[in-house]
Amino acid sequence: MSDGSNQLQEWLDGSYAKATGRFPERREAFHRSSGQPLAPVYVGGNGDAAPMPGEHPYTRGIQPTMYRGRLWTMRQYAGQEDAEASNRRYRFLLDQGQTGLSVAFDLPTQIGYDSDAAMAEGEVGKVGVAIDSIEDMRTLFEAIPLDRVTTSMTINSTASILLSLYAAVAEEQGVGKDKIGGTVQNDILKEYIARGTYIYPPGPSMRLITDSFDYCTREVPRWNTISISGYHMREAGCTAAQEIGFTLANAIAYVEAAQAADLAFDDFGPRLSFFFACHSNFLEEVAKFRAARRLWATIARERFGSRNARAQMLRFHTQTGGVTLTAQQPDNNVIRTTLQALAAVLGGTQSLHTNSLDEALGLPSEHAVEIALRTQQVIGYESGVADIIDPLGGSHYIEQTTDALEVEARAYIDQIDALGGAVAAVEQGYQQTEILEAAAQFQREVETEQEMARSGEAAAGASGRVIVGVNRFQTDADPDVEIVRVDPAVRERQIEKLERLRAARDEAAARAALDRVQQVAAGSENLLPVILAAVQSSATLGEISDALRSVWGEYRERIVV
């Protein structure tokens, strides 16, 4: 190509025309306030041959039309108390224009305990919805057509059980497994690194993941079988480059485990998805997403020999930074979330959750959730940023920062490879130590700024970090925010439901199904069909988890100091 204009015209006549011919854009024309038309994408005229949107390595976006064709999926992560309460919240959000569901589960559900277990006491319904059985799952999605919404479930150790429950309820609605769409997070490595809701040792946990890859490729083709998450590592304190590097290193481990189980990357690769945080360093975050997309496309093609373009595309969900929210002056969190959401959109996210202003104080209120959703809608429908593809592409700073983050992230992947891969590195405490050091450095900067603000002068060589309302610009006023509190009777209600379920079910059938889970766990057969049969027999989540525990045992954390 002789210049950028030729490059643009070739793309317009090729990839772009093909895409718009199949799926028309949201509007017949996009234009400035003066009425002057907007091009889909802008390029320099200096002869640079950067790949265009929808072209490998997808730096500028994975689709040729991006948000001109369809806005990102607007999801609000939600779940509280029991299935009845959470269903009301989901239906409220859908009525307000949310375009996809995102389910938060309580801690017992995440670590494989029913609500009546001793380990569940004090935690039922606190940080998400309690799901013990197929009856809870039916209630959770009552009057929500599972053939018309996609559902993301933030669940890891028990992901295969929750996916089976979802598929069983969809079948009861008359929706076949081949028609449901959504995602289970199913990313156990980051649990060992940063989050902690693991149950089993790494080997069996990786087997559950590869079994889900295999099963869903054949039976649930529209389902994203994993959401490889950098979010929780970022929330634990890692840097932007570490978030990319550690996330993609985990992705490499999952792919290699699947290949060892004789699965072909180009078959399951298109259903891999990713999940990133978006923090407040606006331009760095935009560049982070571009760098991650480019690096994964390169890894897919060069390391795994991919020839399937869809398997090379890094599709990702973004959540604004929970750890950036402050209990002090919580209204400031609306501004933080808006900046972070805008950065995610400019970085090309496929779906987005915006945190609520009150989440540093408790579960989000309905009012706060509505503001968070409206934040996405204003960005999507009023700001104009969705009318141009990768509008910051070509900025010297953005391009150089994209390059730098890719180099830094690759260095982390190389180091993890040298340690034997992500699983071996986790067992040696490498990622955990790196995150602890980054988090400690961040905290030192916050405390340095606080000390400088207190003394009125900067120490020689000191570098502080301002957190508005926390270590600068403080006020004495108490936040005027309604605190949402979980009904303490939720556990008793769950226990009563469990008692009714066990009294009414065919106990022999449930026990036979649980015995079958144990048998298959001890062998090599795919576990998903027998877990699905178990949930359909009204075996509970805790009972299925215990059946697996009896074969595999539990993982004990390596202490990093």
TORMAR-657774 format. One line per field, with one value per residue (C-alpha): residue number from 0; residue in one letter; x, y, z. Coordinates in Angstrom, 3 decimals, always signed. Layout:
<pts>
n (NUM:...);
res (A:...);
c1 (X:...);
c2 (Y:...);
c3 (Z:...);
</pts>
This chain:
<pts>
n (0:1:2:3:4:5:6:7:8:9:10:11:12:13:14:15:16:17:18:19:20:21:22:23:24:25:26:27:28:29:30:31:32:33:34:35:36:37:38:39:40:41:42:43:44:45:46:47:48:49:50:51:52:53:54:55:56:57:58:59:60:61:62:63:64:65:66:67:68:69:70:71:72:73:74:75:76:77:78:79:80:81:82:83:84:85:86:87:88:89:90:91:92:93:94:95:96:97:98:99:100:101:102:103:104:105:106:107:108:109:110:111:112:113:114:115:116:117:118:119:120:121:122:123:124:125:126:127:128:129:130:131:132:133:134:135:136:137:138:139:140:141:142:143:144:145:146:147:148:149:150:151:152:153:154:155:156:157:158:159:160:161:162:163:164:165:166:167:168:169:170:171:172:173:174:175:176:177:178:179:180:181:182:183:184:185:186:187:188:189:190:191:192:193:194:195:196:197:198:199:200:201:202:203:204:205:206:207:208:209:210:211:212:213:214:215:216:217:218:219:220:221:222:223:224:225:226:227:228:229:230:231:232:233:234:235:236:237:238:239:240:241:242:243:244:245:246:247:248:249:250:251:252:253:254:255:256:257:258:259:260:261:262:263:264:265:266:267:268:269:270:271:272:273:274:275:276:277:278:279:280:281:282:283:284:285:286:287:288:289:290:291:292:293:294:295:296:297:298:299:300:301:302:303:304:305:306:307:308:309:310:311:312:313:314:315:316:317:318:319:320:321:322:323:324:325:326:327:328:329:330:331:332:333:334:335:336:337:338:339:340:341:342:343:344:345:346:347:348:349:350:351:352:353:354:355:356:357:358:359:360:361:362:363:364:365:366:367:368:369:370:371:372:373:374:375:376:377:378:379:380:381:382:383:384:385:386:387:388:389:390:391:392:393:394:395:396:397:398:399:400:401:402:403:404:405:406:407:408:409:410:411:412:413:414:415:416:417:418:419:420:421:422:423:424:425:426:427:428:429:430:431:432:433:434:435:436:437:438:439:440:441:442:443:444:445:446:447:448:449:450:451:452:453:454:455:456:457:458:459:460:461:462:463:464:465:466:467:468:469:470:471:472:473:474:475:476:477:478:479:480:481:482:483:484:485:486:487:488:489:490:491:492:493:494:495:496:497:498:499:500:501:502:503:504:505:506:507:508:509:510:511:512:513:514:515:516:517:518:519:520:521:522:523:524:525:526:527:528:529:530:531:532:533:534:535:536:537:538:539:540:541:542:543:544:545:546:547:548:549:550:551:552:553:554:555:556:557:558:559:560);
res (M:S:D:G:S:N:Q:L:Q:E:W:L:D:G:S:Y:A:K:A:T:G:R:F:P:E:R:R:E:A:F:H:R:S:S:G:Q:P:L:A:P:V:Y:V:G:G:N:G:D:A:A:P:M:P:G:E:H:P:Y:T:R:G:I:Q:P:T:M:Y:R:G:R:L:W:T:M:R:Q:Y:A:G:Q:E:D:A:E:A:S:N:R:R:Y:R:F:L:L:D:Q:G:Q:T:G:L:S:V:A:F:D:L:P:T:Q:I:G:Y:D:S:D:A:A:M:A:E:G:E:V:G:K:V:G:V:A:I:D:S:I:E:D:M:R:T:L:F:E:A:I:P:L:D:R:V:T:T:S:M:T:I:N:S:T:A:S:I:L:L:S:L:Y:A:A:V:A:E:E:Q:G:V:G:K:D:K:I:G:G:T:V:Q:N:D:I:L:K:E:Y:I:A:R:G:T:Y:I:Y:P:P:G:P:S:M:R:L:I:T:D:S:F:D:Y:C:T:R:E:V:P:R:W:N:T:I:S:I:S:G:Y:H:M:R:E:A:G:C:T:A:A:Q:E:I:G:F:T:L:A:N:A:I:A:Y:V:E:A:A:Q:A:A:D:L:A:F:D:D:F:G:P:R:L:S:F:F:F:A:C:H:S:N:F:L:E:E:V:A:K:F:R:A:A:R:R:L:W:A:T:I:A:R:E:R:F:G:S:R:N:A:R:A:Q:M:L:R:F:H:T:Q:T:G:G:V:T:L:T:A:Q:Q:P:D:N:N:V:I:R:T:T:L:Q:A:L:A:A:V:L:G:G:T:Q:S:L:H:T:N:S:L:D:E:A:L:G:L:P:S:E:H:A:V:E:I:A:L:R:T:Q:Q:V:I:G:Y:E:S:G:V:A:D:I:I:D:P:L:G:G:S:H:Y:I:E:Q:T:T:D:A:L:E:V:E:A:R:A:Y:I:D:Q:I:D:A:L:G:G:A:V:A:A:V:E:Q:G:Y:Q:Q:T:E:I:L:E:A:A:A:Q:F:Q:R:E:V:E:T:E:Q:E:M:A:R:S:G:E:A:A:A:G:A:S:G:R:V:I:V:G:V:N:R:F:Q:T:D:A:D:P:D:V:E:I:V:R:V:D:P:A:V:R:E:R:Q:I:E:K:L:E:R:L:R:A:A:R:D:E:A:A:A:R:A:A:L:D:R:V:Q:Q:V:A:A:G:S:E:N:L:L:P:V:I:L:A:A:V:Q:S:S:A:T:L:G:E:I:S:D:A:L:R:S:V:W:G:E:Y:R:E:R:I:V:V);
c1 (+0.000:+1.363:-0.311:-2.934:-5.744:-5.096:-5.015:-8.336:-9.969:-8.827:-10.276:-13.548:-13.942:-12.939:-13.438:-15.719:-18.018:-18.297:-19.203:-21.789:-23.281:-24.021:-24.958:-26.034:-24.688:-26.747:-27.475:-27.482:-24.910:-22.733:-21.892:-20.536:-22.854:-22.381:-23.738:-20.361:-20.064:-17.716:-15.517:-15.687:-11.986:-9.182:-5.641:-2.511:-1.359:+2.309:+2.482:+2.091:+0.538:-0.957:-3.576:-7.140:-10.063:-11.026:-7.593:-4.862:-3.455:-6.627:-4.923:-7.713:-10.552:-11.743:-14.669:-14.505:-17.446:-17.017:-19.628:-20.942:-22.438:-23.541:-22.756:-20.974:-23.130:-24.118:-24.021:-24.457:-22.925:-25.661:-26.823:-27.868:-29.674:-31.686:-32.919:-36.178:-34.413:-31.840:-34.501:-36.237:-32.954:-32.292:-35.756:-35.374:-32.066:-33.472:-36.384:-33.851:-32.136:-29.427:-28.538:-27.012:-27.090:-24.108:-24.584:-22.755:-22.828:-22.396:-19.231:-20.677:-21.858:-18.420:-16.579:-19.025:-21.119:-24.882:-26.479:-27.055:-23.368:-21.528:-18.963:-21.744:-22.882:-22.680:-22.015:-25.270:-26.462:-23.906:-21.791:-24.085:-27.002:-27.206:-27.719:-28.051:-30.069:-32.000:-34.978:-32.933:-31.789:-35.380:-36.370:-33.299:-34.324:-38.095:-39.744:-36.329:-36.170:-32.791:-32.897:-32.969:-30.454:-26.851:-25.689:-22.240:-21.627:-18.684:-18.000:-14.860:-14.439:-18.105:-18.444:-19.273:-22.147:-23.574:-23.302:-25.137:-27.853:-28.240:-28.480:-31.025:-33.254:-32.969:-34.094:-37.110:-37.915:-37.759:-34.379:-31.852:-28.208:-27.234:-29.317:-28.069:-25.346:-23.162:-19.989:-18.730:-15.589:-14.116:-10.601:-9.068:-5.452:-6.230:-8.013:-4.733:-2.939:-5.222:-8.796:-8.910:-12.190:-10.536:-11.555:-9.507:-5.788:-4.614:-4.616:-8.276:-9.300:-7.650:-9.436:-12.826:-11.897:-10.747:-13.816:-15.970:-14.022:-14.647:-18.290:-19.332:-17.537:-19.797:-22.991:-23.154:-21.468:-22.593:-21.211:-17.929:-16.306:-13.877:-13.348:-9.632:-9.460:-6.909:-9.483:-8.893:-5.121:-5.397:-7.696:-5.070:-2.516:-0.733:+0.264:-1.288:+1.594:+1.361:-2.384:-1.793:+1.183:-0.263:-3.655:-2.221:+0.202:-2.814:-4.522:-1.481:-1.702:-5.377:-4.718:-1.804:-3.908:-6.658:-4.169:-2.796:-6.358:-6.321:-8.466:-7.606:-6.967:-8.843:-11.903:-12.190:-10.215:-13.145:-15.019:-12.216:-12.969:-11.087:-11.948:-9.987:-10.196:-10.199:-8.578:-8.228:-5.023:-7.161:-4.731:-2.658:-5.823:-6.833:-3.368:-3.517:-6.517:-4.958:-1.694:-3.488:-5.458:-2.353:-0.266:-2.912:-3.373:+0.379:+0.518:-2.431:-0.872:+2.807:+2.686:-0.404:-0.318:-3.850:-5.376:-8.843:-9.171:-11.870:-9.521:-6.982:-9.379:-9.151:-12.768:-13.089:-15.429:-14.400:-15.354:-14.452:-12.047:-13.709:-10.555:-10.489:-13.827:-13.664:-15.961:-14.941:-16.938:-18.638:-20.161:-16.618:-16.953:-19.401:-16.636:-14.052:-16.409:-17.260:-13.587:-12.889:-15.920:-14.945:-11.405:-12.808:-14.969:-12.099:-10.043:-12.606:-14.339:-17.078:-19.060:-18.892:-19.923:-19.864:-19.483:-21.959:-21.023:-21.867:-19.927:-17.151:-19.846:-21.996:-24.103:-25.275:-28.689:-31.185:-30.640:-26.849:-27.124:-29.365:-26.781:-24.068:-26.106:-27.026:-23.285:-22.825:-25.892:-24.780:-21.359:-22.934:-25.733:-24.659:-20.877:-20.191:-17.176:-18.996:-19.400:-15.712:-13.600:-10.503:-10.634:-7.385:-5.460:-2.539:-1.927:+1.828:+1.347:-1.276:+0.751:+4.016:+2.328:+0.632:+4.066:+5.669:+2.957:+3.170:+6.943:+6.570:+3.770:+5.726:+8.659:+6.387:+5.170:+8.774:+9.630:+6.631:+7.636:+11.140:+9.593:+7.730:+4.464:+1.657:+0.785:+4.406:+4.903:+1.822:+3.155:+6.446:+4.591:+5.968:+2.823:+1.695:+5.035:+5.049:+1.518:+2.355:+5.347:+3.314:+0.519:+3.005:+4.551:+1.112:+0.333:+3.674:+2.851:-0.586:+0.928:+3.731:+1.167:-0.779:+2.327:+3.250:-0.279:-0.064:+3.354:+2.756:+6.018:+7.438:+10.339:+13.348:+12.844:+9.429:+6.737:+3.165:-0.139:-3.224:-6.544:-9.131:-11.073:-8.723:-5.282:-6.108:-9.196:-10.775:-13.961:-15.419:-18.930:-20.304:-21.435:-25.173:-25.621:-28.222:-26.469:-28.066:-28.117:-28.759:-31.774:-30.266:-33.141:-31.948:-30.022:-33.065:-35.122:-32.464:-32.274:-36.059:-35.929:-33.161:-35.182:-38.228:-36.090:-34.485:-37.821:-39.501:-36.766:-36.178:-33.410:-32.219:-31.856:-29.975:-27.594:-26.995:-26.171:-23.723:-22.081:-21.655:-19.952:-17.450:-16.790:-16.134:-13.988:-11.755:-11.398:-10.922:-14.425:-15.843:-17.531:-20.026:-22.695:-22.728:-22.823:-25.767:-27.523:-26.848:-28.386:-31.397:-31.865:-32.032:-28.605:-27.396:-24.337:-22.755:-23.424:-21.825:-18.846:-18.458:-18.522:-15.593:-13.815:-14.028:-11.963:-9.650:-9.253:-8.819:-6.029:-4.071:-2.633:+1.097:+1.948:+3.869:+5.859);
c2 (+0.000:+3.409:+5.316:+5.194:+6.203:+3.182:+0.946:+2.357:+1.931:-1.679:-2.392:-0.578:-2.566:-5.840:-6.764:-3.836:-4.288:-8.008:-7.389:-4.679:-6.766:-9.535:-7.359:-3.746:-1.094:+0.467:+3.550:+4.297:+7.053:+8.372:+12.061:+14.993:+17.608:+19.661:+16.809:+15.920:+12.137:+10.082:+7.410:+4.034:+4.219:+6.730:+6.004:+8.089:+9.062:+8.377:+4.924:+2.982:-0.424:-1.124:-3.891:-2.654:-3.583:-7.226:-8.153:-10.157:-9.375:-7.413:-4.479:-2.188:-4.556:-8.062:-7.086:-4.926:-2.810:-3.004:-0.826:+0.674:-2.750:-3.515:-1.995:-4.057:-6.279:-4.286:-6.578:-5.700:-8.299:-9.089:-11.664:-11.450:-13.461:-16.188:-16.990:-15.059:-11.814:-12.168:-12.924:-9.660:-7.759:-9.403:-8.612:-5.005:-4.678:-6.192:-3.769:-0.907:-1.941:-4.329:-6.645:-9.624:-11.210:-11.634:-13.841:-13.402:-16.459:-16.557:-18.010:-21.441:-21.941:-20.948:-23.488:-26.358:-26.273:-26.366:-23.690:-26.163:-27.088:-25.966:-24.220:-22.090:-20.506:-16.715:-16.628:-17.676:-15.045:-12.468:-11.756:-13.314:-15.654:-19.011:-21.863:-25.314:-27.249:-27.292:-25.781:-22.650:-22.445:-22.679:-19.792:-17.729:-17.677:-17.713:-15.661:-15.044:-16.730:-18.453:-18.558:-14.739:-13.663:-14.614:-15.272:-14.879:-16.817:-15.879:-19.359:-21.464:-24.579:-25.510:-24.171:-27.569:-27.965:-24.498:-24.948:-28.268:-26.636:-23.865:-26.354:-28.445:-25.425:-24.284:-27.752:-27.448:-24.166:-25.985:-24.499:-27.034:-27.030:-25.949:-22.777:-21.370:-18.731:-17.406:-17.936:-19.713:-18.171:-21.626:-20.158:-22.048:-20.899:-17.334:-18.739:-20.275:-17.019:-14.315:-15.154:-18.344:-20.062:-23.325:-26.780:-29.481:-29.792:-28.312:-31.605:-32.540:-28.890:-28.676:-31.890:-30.325:-27.428:-29.562:-31.783:-28.669:-27.635:-31.051:-31.338:-27.841:-28.017:-30.977:-30.244:-26.529:-24.797:-21.248:-21.399:-19.754:-22.494:-20.285:-16.625:-16.402:-13.688:-11.019:-9.076:-10.689:-10.524:-6.816:-6.332:-8.076:-5.491:-6.454:-3.934:-3.580:-5.499:-8.250:-8.505:-9.209:-11.512:-13.616:-13.921:-15.062:-17.426:-19.039:-19.229:-21.027:-23.559:-24.242:-24.684:-27.041:-29.094:-29.366:-30.364:-33.041:-34.373:-34.607:-31.523:-29.352:-25.681:-24.428:-26.427:-25.080:-21.839:-19.800:-20.349:-19.072:-15.666:-13.310:-11.001:-7.894:-5.116:-1.490:+0.914:+4.678:+5.299:+6.018:+5.930:+3.047:+0.969:+1.643:+0.542:-2.521:-3.951:-3.343:-5.004:-8.036:-8.548:-8.357:-10.605:-13.353:-13.346:-13.804:-16.602:-18.400:-18.333:-18.833:-21.046:-23.110:-23.050:-21.678:-21.275:-20.411:-16.636:-16.881:-18.852:-16.017:-13.281:-12.203:-11.580:-10.067:-8.823:-5.867:-4.860:-1.480:-1.545:-2.639:-1.998:+1.616:+2.386:+4.277:+4.369:+8.003:+10.386:+7.515:+9.841:+10.135:+6.473:+7.458:+9.526:+6.761:+4.213:+6.494:+7.001:+3.294:+2.312:+4.791:+3.368:-0.163:+0.961:+2.786:-0.366:-2.482:-4.596:-7.047:-6.715:-4.477:-4.308:-0.937:-0.979:+0.839:+3.836:+2.131:-1.130:-0.085:+0.017:-3.018:-4.700:-2.246:-0.669:-0.650:+3.106:+2.716:-0.154:+1.951:+4.757:+2.250:+0.902:+4.411:+5.192:+2.567:+3.724:+7.374:+6.319:+4.084:+6.299:+9.888:+10.240:+9.410:+7.223:+4.143:+5.743:+5.368:+2.223:+2.545:+6.361:+6.642:+4.409:+6.309:+8.437:+8.372:+7.741:+5.019:+3.173:+3.351:+2.299:-0.594:-1.709:-1.313:-3.250:-6.069:-6.327:-6.287:-8.864:-11.176:-11.007:-12.291:-15.120:-16.035:-16.124:-18.349:-20.636:-20.852:-21.969:-24.793:-23.065:-21.397:-24.365:-24.928:-21.185:-21.046:-23.964:-22.059:-18.886:-16.777:-14.900:-14.518:-12.945:-10.565:-9.400:-8.928:-6.765:-4.646:-4.209:-3.226:-0.616:+0.849:+1.043:+2.714:+5.397:+6.009:+6.279:+8.555:+10.922:+10.870:+11.726:+14.535:+15.951:+15.808:+17.483:+19.945:+19.120:+16.439:+14.303:+14.225:+11.538:+10.588:+9.542:+9.656:+8.532:+10.694:+9.003:+11.771:+11.927:+9.461:+11.045:+14.378:+16.585:+14.850:+15.993:+15.138:+14.497:+10.974:+9.405:+9.750:+6.276:+3.682:+0.456:-2.677:-5.477:-9.152:-10.656:-12.900:-15.354:-16.307:-19.334:-20.682:-20.356:-22.184:-24.974:-25.411:-25.665:-28.275:-30.342:-30.270:-31.180:-34.173:-35.389:-35.194:-36.499:-40.118:-40.775:-43.959:-42.171:-39.262:-41.620:-43.646:-40.456:-39.367:-42.800:-42.448:-39.062:-40.722:-43.565:-41.258:-38.916:-41.904:-42.690:-40.640:-40.350:-36.850:-35.689:-33.204:-35.731:-37.432:-34.105:-33.056:-36.325:-35.728:-32.246:-33.532:-36.186:-33.319:-34.059:-30.835:-28.766:-29.665:-33.381:-33.394:-31.414:-33.865:-36.780:-35.197:-34.341:-37.985:-38.933:-35.943:-34.434:-30.688:-28.269:-26.603:-23.190:-22.644:-19.796:-16.983:-14.660);
c3 (+0.000:-0.869:+1.941:+4.639:+2.276:+0.047:+3.114:+4.296:+0.875:+0.589:+4.020:+3.223:+0.002:+1.668:+5.329:+6.143:+3.137:+3.816:+7.477:+6.798:+4.008:+6.500:+9.486:+8.872:+11.231:+14.013:+11.909:+8.215:+8.763:+11.582:+11.587:+13.581:+15.086:+11.901:+9.822:+8.328:+7.954:+10.113:+8.598:+10.353:+11.237:+10.790:+9.620:+9.117:+5.652:+6.308:+4.724:+7.990:+7.375:+10.793:+10.639:+10.409:+12.675:+12.318:+10.943:+12.681:+15.256:+16.100:+17.815:+16.631:+17.492:+16.703:+14.446:+11.307:+12.540:+16.352:+18.102:+14.863:+14.309:+17.871:+21.229:+23.847:+26.064:+29.135:+32.160:+35.807:+38.108:+40.620:+43.110:+46.735:+49.385:+47.658:+44.178:+44.661:+45.579:+42.807:+40.200:+41.129:+40.642:+37.260:+35.983:+37.172:+35.302:+32.134:+32.340:+32.602:+29.372:+30.518:+27.639:+29.474:+32.920:+35.231:+38.288:+41.586:+43.849:+47.604:+49.130:+50.065:+46.486:+45.207:+47.371:+47.119:+50.296:+50.657:+52.805:+55.646:+55.940:+59.076:+56.830:+55.332:+58.584:+58.452:+54.694:+53.025:+50.550:+51.731:+48.632:+46.056:+45.578:+47.332:+44.866:+46.414:+43.864:+40.621:+42.471:+43.267:+39.645:+38.383:+40.634:+39.711:+36.038:+36.409:+33.623:+32.036:+28.589:+28.369:+24.570:+24.440:+27.100:+27.603:+31.146:+32.627:+35.832:+38.025:+39.314:+39.284:+41.445:+41.023:+37.463:+35.961:+38.442:+37.808:+34.048:+34.388:+36.510:+33.919:+31.043:+32.983:+33.658:+30.038:+28.938:+31.250:+29.478:+26.147:+25.219:+24.011:+25.109:+21.599:+21.959:+25.290:+25.319:+28.093:+30.059:+33.139:+34.561:+35.249:+35.775:+38.662:+38.314:+39.311:+42.369:+43.544:+42.694:+44.043:+44.987:+47.028:+46.119:+45.109:+46.346:+44.645:+43.826:+40.488:+38.537:+39.079:+38.771:+35.356:+34.373:+35.139:+32.875:+29.945:+30.366:+29.993:+26.854:+25.316:+26.361:+25.335:+21.976:+21.183:+23.122:+24.047:+21.088:+21.927:+25.461:+26.447:+28.483:+30.376:+31.170:+31.824:+34.414:+35.096:+37.085:+40.458:+40.128:+39.328:+42.297:+44.457:+43.413:+40.209:+37.546:+34.097:+32.474:+35.090:+34.506:+30.816:+31.360:+34.163:+32.453:+29.131:+30.877:+32.551:+29.163:+27.757:+30.596:+29.868:+26.158:+26.791:+29.233:+26.631:+23.942:+26.282:+26.423:+22.589:+21.991:+18.977:+19.738:+16.690:+17.813:+21.376:+20.974:+19.623:+22.914:+25.135:+26.599:+28.904:+31.794:+32.735:+35.271:+34.249:+36.693:+36.650:+34.665:+31.645:+28.726:+30.091:+30.439:+26.823:+25.685:+27.965:+26.157:+22.737:+23.835:+25.300:+22.093:+19.931:+22.158:+22.352:+18.568:+18.174:+20.774:+19.166:+15.732:+16.569:+19.655:+18.910:+15.121:+14.870:+11.427:+12.706:+12.936:+15.608:+17.859:+17.597:+18.720:+22.351:+23.311:+26.757:+29.437:+31.576:+35.087:+36.485:+39.413:+42.622:+44.622:+43.398:+45.084:+48.360:+51.374:+51.825:+49.588:+47.731:+45.137:+43.724:+42.746:+40.002:+38.403:+38.787:+37.273:+34.347:+33.486:+33.758:+31.684:+28.977:+28.902:+28.515:+25.593:+23.910:+24.443:+22.578:+25.250:+24.239:+27.466:+30.494:+34.137:+35.870:+39.651:+41.850:+43.962:+47.271:+46.849:+49.232:+51.921:+51.141:+48.482:+45.816:+46.182:+43.330:+42.904:+42.724:+40.239:+38.024:+37.985:+37.093:+34.177:+33.012:+32.939:+30.235:+28.346:+28.296:+26.988:+24.363:+23.133:+23.875:+23.912:+20.263:+21.096:+19.779:+16.340:+15.434:+15.683:+17.909:+17.941:+19.935:+17.514:+16.003:+19.078:+19.676:+23.384:+22.914:+20.289:+22.224:+25.469:+23.662:+22.427:+25.857:+27.689:+25.170:+25.721:+29.520:+29.476:+27.196:+29.626:+32.419:+30.185:+29.351:+33.065:+33.815:+30.949:+32.448:+35.760:+34.011:+33.115:+35.043:+37.274:+38.304:+38.833:+41.082:+43.119:+43.522:+44.537:+41.693:+40.641:+44.263:+45.239:+42.270:+43.086:+46.778:+45.874:+43.437:+45.996:+48.683:+46.382:+45.654:+49.382:+50.112:+47.554:+49.105:+52.582:+51.351:+49.867:+53.111:+55.096:+52.702:+52.957:+56.759:+56.960:+54.143:+52.394:+50.142:+51.277:+48.961:+46.330:+47.697:+45.242:+46.463:+44.971:+45.428:+46.233:+46.199:+49.443:+51.162:+51.416:+49.745:+49.716:+52.711:+54.423:+57.820:+56.514:+56.854:+53.567:+52.976:+51.508:+52.349:+53.336:+51.878:+54.434:+53.829:+55.579:+58.311:+57.827:+54.342:+55.647:+57.474:+54.283:+52.287:+54.873:+54.743:+50.936:+51.155:+53.623:+51.321:+48.305:+49.981:+51.321:+47.897:+45.584:+44.536:+47.035:+45.360:+42.018:+43.605:+45.447:+42.289:+40.391:+43.112:+43.091:+39.338:+39.826:+42.165:+39.736:+36.808:+38.929:+39.724:+36.006:+32.849:+31.356:+30.814:+34.037:+32.581:+31.501:+34.909:+36.760:+34.560:+35.414:+39.105:+39.178:+37.223:+39.933:+42.497:+43.963:+45.542:+44.747:+48.080:+47.605:+44.144:+45.450:+48.332:+45.884:+44.062:+47.339:+48.371:+45.313:+44.842:+48.304:+48.904:+48.053:+50.842:+50.075:+49.793:+52.180:+50.482:+52.757);
</pts>
